[in-house]
Amino acid sequence: MLSLRVHKPAAPVSGHLPMGSAPGTAPGVSVDSRRVLRGGEAWIPVMGEFHFSRYPDAEWREELLKMRAGGIDLVATYLFWNQHEDRRGVLRFEGGLDLRRFVGLCAELGLAVAVRIGPWSHGECRNGGFPDWLADTGCAPRTDDPDYLALLEPYFARISHELRGLAHDEGGPVVAVQIENELYDRPGHLATLRRMAEDAGIRVPLWTATGWGAARIPEDVLLPLYGGYPEAFWEDAHEGWARGMRRHYFFTSIRDDHAIGADLRNSAPSGSGPDDRRHPYATCELGGGMAIAYHRRPLVPAEDITALALAKLGSGSVWQGYYLYHGCSQRLDLTVPNQESHATGYPNDLPRVSYDFQAPLGEYGQVRPSFHRLRLQHLFLRDSGAELAGMPLAAPDAGPEGLDDRTTLRWAVRSDGERGFLFVNNHQPHEPLPRHEEVRFRVRLHGGRDVVLPDQPVTIPSGAHFVWPVGYDLGGGVRLDWATAQPVTRLHAGGVPLTVLAATDGIAVRLALPAGLRVEGPAEVTAGPDTTLVSVPEPGTDAVLTVHGPAGPVHVLVLDEAGARSVNRVRVWGEDRLVLCDELVLADGPELRLHTARPTASFALLPAPAALSGPGIGSPAADGAFTRWTLGLPRETYEPVVTCVRAGAGTPPARTGGSHHRASAPRDEDFESASVYRISVPREVFSGGGEVLLRLSFTGDAARAYIDGRLVADHFWYGPEWEIGLRRFAAEAVEHGVEIRLLPLAPGGEVYVDASAREGLDAALGSTALHSARLVPVHRASVRRAGAGRG
């Protein structure tokens, strides 16, 4: 029996932080030592990073809709000074640099915004975002040097101008501004930057700074935000996992992480960092994936991302911020290449164009498995975040082997002393954790009452990670004592409270309810003197229980794990509805919009309208408690013509560079001797409104794509197919085709790839070949309520 005691927490400290909405703002945003508050209620923001200036502005709205569909309610975005002032004195905020229009779109879609204004931003950008001309001025950047501050003043003034009327207290969406990034030892300068931003007219409720690496943050001036990644491209090219990342798969009260940005620090962290007792546990860089550098190319599966996010949530996070949540591309319209590289003195060579990050939404808006799996956690936070935010962490003592411990079950409880949530993480990357048999938990609540769950021992499978409720309100006066299923969401369907729970594969679903309640549905019910135990043998769309409570019936739907990953909660046609769909589903005014690359797509609704219209829509059919429809979409296949222009490729020399002397990427001149393939693109492939992906399978080390002689995409091989979105280049791609250039791997270069991909990279030693090229249109299918018109 695994046991923990939880306590009733003391009241949070408030009033000590000089931030928050102005008096009279409704809803006001504020913060105390434990929580972020909105309208006086606790709010756990789910923040996703999306760099508007690195994505085509014509697609901003659709991509923001995708983020909202994934459960993001706060969008973070960097400003890169060298993009907005590439030439000294010429400030650009138009077109794809139009901050004001981007923030306005967020407001239109009900999304809050956090602007990371820098001026040093990093984001794997050239010079960390500093313009090249700054180095010629003789000033001392990232200090209170008056010459440096004088150069910043017009930039901050222009940012303020672009954000006028868009701050939260003015009725806009901007709730937070981040000052600088990864500045560890100059708290006075951080305070100066906040003061300068405010003097320029920027007014927001929350001011933040990155707090990892034992950063010295000016006390009670900026909120420290933390992070943690499943892998690290900035490590050396050694075999195996980046060791420091192990810490992110344990439940711990330690917020700091000394690994992020460690290759850019001149010395080891000193001091203890911010005082955690005065600030809530907030994050801004939970790894939504990981970038690819030339020397180190990690592969990040969805489970590595979701387990890390759950571990941080179970450790007490009240602000879940992902970096990146949406991949993007480096700008190519500047006077110099915009990526971090050895050429600019950085330790790492990044691709010239690609900044996909293996994110939940990819460089071209691709929907990854991590998008669907994270959404399940985000639905839980949308529903239960206000309760969870006031619950501090209680965790057992660490195992005997520290970060190397793989035998002790990792679990924790967040509780207010009377109810709570039990978190379990039995997953970590690269080194699978063993299953744990005969597991039961005892949670001793405030006042000495023990909750023991489940009633029978269970086996926790390897890889499982989940949260179980303790003392959970089902509505109708019914309290769930505990369940071996994860809370997803609560809503009203047909006027009756409905709770959705998600099973975990390999763990039987058991629910404990107060004694004396009548339960109907596909379950085995055992009535005891103190508890009514309910066993749900087959979770799924049919597993709907009716619990007759003192205030009327309530429904409980228990989905299996795969089904739960397809759950969306949308507000459409006048009410909240559940949508089960394996594809991306967007709610946009009077329509549901499905993105899919398949010729057929199905979705199920609860509650369901009487009739729907959509492309090739079939007759509705029952799917348990849901009603399901199938769409028939265009089945055309578009086969590109591939022509080998030059088969042989010269092998570039193995080079090293940068401050850490790591393997360098091939140079521009190396690609003059690459193998060359030309791919024709038929005009008809763009007949729909969605993205068109060119999927390439090849043997090689580094690859580039050109259209009419212009570089449009690049790639360092690390295992998955290379995907290039062609919609933004449609006219040119049809006219000129796409030219692919491949280079082999140089002998002697130290390059890390995941062990599962090592054989594929080794095959690129001195060799290149393009094996296949496919064009994959992504349909955007609109579904409307029949007879509802377009309004």
Residue, then its C-alpha position, 0 to 999 in steps of 0.5 A: m500500500l502506497s501512502l501519503r498524508v495531505h494537509k489543508p493548505a494555508a491561505p496564499v500570500s497576496g498583495h506583495l506583487p506589483m502587478g494585476s489589473a487596475p481596480g474596476t477591471a472586469p474580469g480582472v487578472s491578478v496573481d498571488s503566491r499560489r494562483v493566477l486569478r481571473g475575475g476572482e476565480a483561479w485560472i490555470p492558463v494553457m499557453g502555447e507558443f506560436h511565432f506569428s512572424r514565422y508563419p504566413d499571415a494569410e493562415w494566422r486565423e486558421e492556425l489560431l483556431k487549431m490551437r484553440a481546438g487543442g485546448i490552448d487559451l493563452v497564445a505566447t509569441y516572441l518579437f524578434w528585434n532583427q525582424h522588425e528592425d533589420r535595418r537601423g531606424v527602419l521599423r517594420f510591423e506590416g504584412g507578416l510582421d503585423l503584431r497588431r493584426f495577429v493580436g486582434l485575431c486572438a481577441e476575435l477568437g477569445l484567446a488571451v495573449a502573452v507577448r515576449i518582447g525581449p529585446w534578446s529573445h533567442g528562439e534559435c534566432r540569429n544573434g538571439g534576435f539582436p539586429d546585426w547592426l547592434a554590434d557596430t554601435g559599441c554599446a553593451p547589450r543586455t545591460d543598463d548601458p545608456d547607449y543600449l537603452a537609448l537604442l531600445e527606446p524607439y523599439f519599445a515605443r513602437i511595440s507600445h503603439e502597435l499594442r494600443g487598446l489591446a491590453h487586457d485592462e483596455g478590453g483586449p487580450v494581452v494579459a502578460v509581457q515577458i521581459e528578456n529571456e534567459l538572463y541569469d545575473r542582471p536583476g537590475h537590468l530586468a527591472t529597468l526593462r520593465r520600467m522602460a516598457e511601462d514608460a513607453g505605455i505598455r500596460v499589462p496585468l502580468w510581467t514575467a521572466t524566465g527563471w530557470g538556471a537559478a536566475r536572479i529575478p528582481e524580487d516581486v517585480l517579475l514572475p519567474l516562469y520555468g520549463g522542461y524538455p523531453e530532449a535537448f538539441w543543445e547537448d553534445a552528440h553523445e549517444g543516449w538520452a540527455r541526462g538532465m532531462r530525466r528530472h522532468y518525469f518525476f513529481t517534485s517540488i523543485r521548479d528549476d532546471h539548469a539544463i535549458g540554455a546551458d550551452l549559452r551560459n558562461s558559468a554554472p548557476s549560482g545561488s538558489g534562484p527565485d523564492d518559490r514561496r512568493h510566486p505560483y508555479a508557472t511554466c512557459e517552456l514545457g517541451g512541445g517537442m524538440a528542434i533539430a540541430y545538425h549535430r544532435r537530432p532527437l526524436v520525440p514521440a507524443e508520449d514523451i510530451t504528454a508524460l512530461a506535461l502531466a508530471k509538471l501538472g502533478s508537481g504543482s504547475v498552475w500555468q502550463g506553457y508549451y514551447l513550441y506548440h506550433g512549429c514555424s519557419q525562419r524568415l527568408d526576407l531579411t538581409v542575412p540568414n535568420q537562424e542560430s548557426h555556427a556562423t554567428g558564434y552559436p554552439n549549434d547549426l540549425p536548419r536555414v528554414s525549418y523550425d518545426f520543433q516536432a510540435p503538436l502543430g507542425e511547421y505547415g500546420q500538420v496535426r501530430p498525435s501529441f496534439h490529440r493526447l495533450r488535448l485530453q489534459h487540457l480538457f481536464l484543466r478547462d473543467s477542473g483547473a479552478e479546483l486544482a489551482g488551489m491544491p498544493l503538491a504532496a509527494p512521497d520521498a524520492g527513490p534511493e537512486g535519484l534521477d536514475d531511479r526506475t524502480t519506485l512508482r512515481w506518484a503524487v497528490r494535489s489536494d486542498g485537504e478534503r478532495g484532490f487528484l492523484f497523479v501517476n507517471n510510469h513513462q519516461p523516454h528512452e528507458p522504459l519504466p517497469r510495470h508495477e503490480e498489486v498497487r493500491f494508494r492510501v491518501r490521508l485527508h485533513g482530519g484523518r479520514d483515509v481514502v483507499l483506492p482502488d478497492q482491489p490492487v491493480t497493475i500500472p502498465s509501463g508507459a501509463h500516465f494519468v490522473w484520478p479524482v478523489g472527492y469529485d463533484l458529478g453534479g446533482g448533489v453526487r460526489l464521486d469518492w474516487a475513480t480509476a479513470q481520468p476526469v475529462t470534462r463536465l457539461h449538461a446534455g439534454g438538461v442532465p449533468l454529464t461527466v466524461l471519464a477516460a479509462t487507461d489501457g490495462i487498468a479496470v475502471r472502478l468508481a466509488l460512490p456514496a452508499g445508497l445511490r441507485v446506479e443504472g447502466p452497463a456496469e456491475v454494482t456492489a452496494g456496501p454499507d459505506t460505499t457503492l462500488v461500480s465496475v465498468p467492464e467495457p468502456g466506450t461510447d455505450a458505457v453511460l451510467t445513470v446515477h440517481g442523486p438527491a437532486g436528480p439523475v446525473h450521467v457518467l460516460v466512461l470512454d476507453e483510452a483511444g476514444a478519449r483521445s478523440v474527444n473534443r468539446v465545442r460550442v456550436w449551434g447554441e450549446d456545448r457539445l462533445v465531438l468524437c473525431d480522429e481528425l482535427v475539428l474546428a468550431d468556427g461560428p455556425e460550422l464545424r470544420l474538419h481537416t483531413a487527408r483521408p477520402t472519408a472522415s467520420f465524427a460523432l456528436l453528443p448531443a446531436p442536432a436533428a440533421l447536418s449538411g456537409p460534403g458527401i455526408g451520409s445518414p446518421a447512425a447511432d454510436g452508443a450515446f453519440t450520433r455518428w456521421t461520415l463524410g465522403l471527400p475527393r478521392e483524387t490522387y496526384e502523382p508528381v513526376v520525379t526527374c533525376v537531374r543529377a544522381g551522384a552527389g559530392t560528399p562535403p568535408a566533415r567540419t566543426g564550428g561554433s563555440h563548442h566545436r560541434a559538427s557543422a552543417p553543409r554550406d551553401e557551396d556544398f549543395e552545388s554538388a548535391s544530387v538533384y531531383r525535380i518534382s512536378v506539381p499539377r495545378e489541380v492538387f491545389s483545388g481545395g482550400g487546405e494545405v498540400l504536403l509534399r512527403l519525401s522519403f530519401t537516403g541522405d544527410a542534409a536536404r534542401a528544397y528550391i522553387d525557381g532557384r529560391l530556397v524554401a525548405d530544408h531538412f536534416w535527416y533524423g527518421p520521419e518522412w520530410e514534409i514540405g507544405l506547398r500552399r504558400f508557394a502554390a503558383e511558383a510550384v506549379e510553374h517551376g516544380v520543386e527541386i530537391r537537393l540531397l547531400p550524403l553524410a560526411p565520414g567522421g562527423e559526430v552526429y546523434v540520431d535516435a537509436s531507431a534511426r541510426e541505421g538510416l543515417d549510416a546508410a547516408l555515408g557517401s550515398t543519397a537517393l530519393h525513394s518516394a515523393r507523394l502529394v497529400p492534399v489536406h481537405r477542409a470539410s465544412v459541416r453545418r446544421a441542416g437548414a441553419g443557413r450561413g448566419 
